[in-house]
Amino acid sequence: MQLASVYKGEADKILQVKKAEAEAEAKYLGGVGVARQRQAITDGLRENILNFSHKVEGTSAKEVMDLIMITQYFDTIKDLGNSSKNTTVFIPHGPGHVRDIGDQIRNGLMEAASAKVTE
């Protein structure tokens, strides 16, 4: 009985280790999936910006990004309003606030890029 309990303890230990390894692998693969999704979004945005800039003369990449950000902002507002699970969401709303949100996102991206360069 004593030997059987030792074997059972070892088997439980192995099961816990395998479970932890499986969870770690699942999280890793989930992260890879998110990274690929973000890369696809970035590639699509880059392509859209270039196409728009070439087809509409006089537009800059910044103007196109501002337009995309505003579109995304309004899509988010619409989705929040259409969801039956939401109760109340207070979002600053107006042209100035949309610009502020865009500036915050842009500054965050620039700071992240700057941190990568200095590493």
C-alpha positions in Angstrom: 0.0 0.0 0.0 2.8 2.3 0.9 4.5 1.7 -2.5 1.2 2.2 -4.3 0.7 5.6 -2.7 4.2 6.6 -3.7 3.4 5.6 -7.3 0.1 7.4 -7.2 1.8 10.6 -5.9 4.3 10.4 -8.7 1.6 9.9 -11.2 -0.3 12.9 -9.9 2.8 15.0 -10.1 3.4 14.0 -13.7 -0.2 14.8 -14.5 0.1 18.3 -13.0 3.3 19.0 -14.8 1.8 17.8 -18.1 -1.3 20.0 -17.5 0.9 23.0 -16.8 2.9 22.4 -19.9 -0.2 22.1 -22.0 -1.6 25.4 -20.5 1.7 27.1 -21.2 1.7 25.8 -24.8 -1.9 26.9 -25.3 -1.1 30.4 -24.0 2.0 30.6 -26.3 0.0 29.6 -29.3 -2.7 32.0 -28.4 -0.1 34.8 -28.3 1.2 33.7 -31.7 -2.3 33.9 -33.1 -2.8 37.4 -31.7 0.5 38.5 -33.1 -0.4 37.2 -36.5 -3.8 38.9 -36.3 -2.2 42.2 -35.5 0.4 41.8 -38.2 -2.4 41.1 -40.7 -4.3 44.3 -39.5 -1.1 46.3 -39.8 -0.4 45.0 -43.3 -4.0 45.8 -44.3 -3.8 49.3 -42.9 -0.5 49.9 -44.7 -2.0 48.8 -48.0 -5.1 50.9 -47.5 -3.1 54.0 -46.6 -0.9 53.6 -49.7 -3.9 52.9 -52.0 -5.9 55.8 -50.6 -2.9 58.2 -50.8 -2.2 57.3 -54.4 -5.8 57.4 -55.6 -6.8 60.7 -53.8 -4.2 63.3 -54.7 -3.1 65.7 -52.0 -3.7 63.4 -49.1 -1.0 62.4 -46.7 -0.6 59.2 -44.7 -1.4 61.1 -41.5 -4.7 62.3 -43.0 -5.6 58.8 -44.1 -4.7 57.4 -40.6 -6.9 60.1 -39.0 -9.8 59.1 -41.2 -9.3 55.4 -40.3 -9.1 56.3 -36.6 -12.3 58.3 -36.8 -14.0 55.5 -38.7 -12.8 52.9 -36.1 -14.0 55.2 -33.3 -17.5 55.5 -34.7 -17.6 51.8 -35.4 -16.8 51.2 -31.7 -19.5 53.6 -30.6 -22.0 51.8 -32.8 -21.0 48.4 -31.5 -21.3 49.6 -27.9 -24.7 50.9 -28.6 -25.9 47.7 -30.4 -24.8 45.4 -27.6 -27.5 44.3 -25.3 -25.0 43.4 -22.6 -23.8 47.0 -22.0 -25.4 49.1 -19.3 -23.8 52.5 -19.4 -20.6 53.7 -21.0 -19.4 57.3 -20.7 -17.1 58.2 -23.6 -16.0 61.8 -24.3 -17.5 62.5 -27.6 -16.9 65.3 -30.1 -14.4 66.3 -32.8 -11.8 67.5 -30.2 -12.1 64.3 -28.2 -11.7 62.1 -31.2 -8.5 64.0 -32.1 -7.3 63.6 -28.5 -7.9 59.9 -28.6 -6.0 59.6 -31.9 -3.1 61.7 -30.5 -2.9 59.4 -27.4 -2.8 56.3 -29.6 -0.3 57.8 -31.9 1.9 59.0 -29.1 1.8 55.6 -27.4 2.9 53.9 -30.7 5.7 56.4 -31.1 6.9 55.9 -27.5 6.8 52.1 -28.0 8.8 52.4 -31.2 11.3 54.7 -29.5 11.7 52.2 -26.6 12.5 49.5 -29.1 15.1 51.6 -30.8 16.9 52.3 -27.5 17.0 48.7 -26.4 
